Amino acid sequence: MVLEAKKINKHFRKPVDFHVLKDIDLNIKNGEFVSIMGKSGCGKSTLLYILSTMDTDYEGELFIKGQKISGKTRDELSYIRNKHIGFVFQFHYLLSEFTVLENVMLPAKKLGEKSLKEIEADAMEKLRILDIEGIAYNKASNISGGQKQRVAIARALINNPSIIMGDEPTGNLDSHNAQNVFSIFKKLSVEQGLSLLIVTHDLDFAKKTDRIVEMLDGRIIS
């Protein structure tokens, strides 16, 4: 198991108590490509933020690669998140004044486990995998929307994470670029054994993943 969640419960306490996640159990295996679907407000994104260790205000237990994550300090979680989890969001959050290469290098520089030369070589390799090494020295502000999302995926891959998590990563793309992103994810799953957990409203996207987790009113129903 790459990711294991046991009996996750989450409450929003203000202005009144709202039980947003109810007894969530979820396992993601090595190389598994899983999508999460459900109506707006069902708790999909809330669950993703807990699974990604960014939200620690919950009840239950969370394990990444067999290691219990629940109860770790903020600094410990920051290290675990940077090393084991790659993120791809609906909006790419690239730094527009930086080059594509510099954007991809950032999480590895933060992790601090390799030299700058090694990080740059790794970043170029990730750009090659995504077929965008030709724009490595372009400013992030000067590339297309589809290219920006590929750069965001390369950045998510830079620390060779155990799992990629995505919150509507194709939600801001046209159908052609959405299909490109799916193809990239599928290739990473099949060829590199990377696990992926993607929140999406796109049924066509979800149907092509290995498994759909369906949520309703804070519960997993299938």
Secondary structure, DSSP 8 states (H G I E B T S, - for coil): --EEEEEEEEEE-SSS-EEEEEEEEEEE-TT-EEEEE--TTSSHHHHHHHHTTS----EEEEEETTEE-TT--HHHHHHHHHHHEEEEESS----TTSBHHHHHHHHHHHHT-S-HHHHHHHHHHHHHHTT-GGGTTSBGGGS-HHHHHHHHHHHHHTT--SEEEEESTTTTS-HHHHHHHHHHHHHHHHHH--EEEEE-S-HHHHHTSSEEEEEETTEE--
